[in-house]
Amino acid sequence: MSDTPGKQQNTAAFYGQAVASFAVAMAATAIGIYQLSADAWVRAFLAIAVLYLVTSAFTLSKVIRDRQESAGVAPSYAPYEKR
C-alpha cells in the first residue's frame, strides 16, 4: 500500500465507458431531433439548445474540479483506491 498523495487516475475502462456513454447519448439525441415531426427551425433550436447544454456542463465540471484542486480538498470518492 502506498500512502503518498498523488493525482488520481481513472482506468482505461472507466474512461472508455464515459466516452461511449457520452457518444450514445449525443447520437440518440441527434437522431431524436432529426426524426422529430416539426419544422426545421424547431429542430435547429433544439439542436442548439442541446449543444449549449453540453458545453455549459463541461465548463461547470471544469470549474468545480479547478476549485477543488486549488483548495487542496481531496475527493471524497475514490473508486479505484486500494486500502
Buried (B, 14 or more C-beta within 10 A) or exposed (E): EEEEEEEEEEEEEEEEEEEEEEEEEEEEBEEEBEEEEEEEEEBEEBBEEBEEEBEEEEEEEEEEEEEEEEEEEEEEEEEEEEE
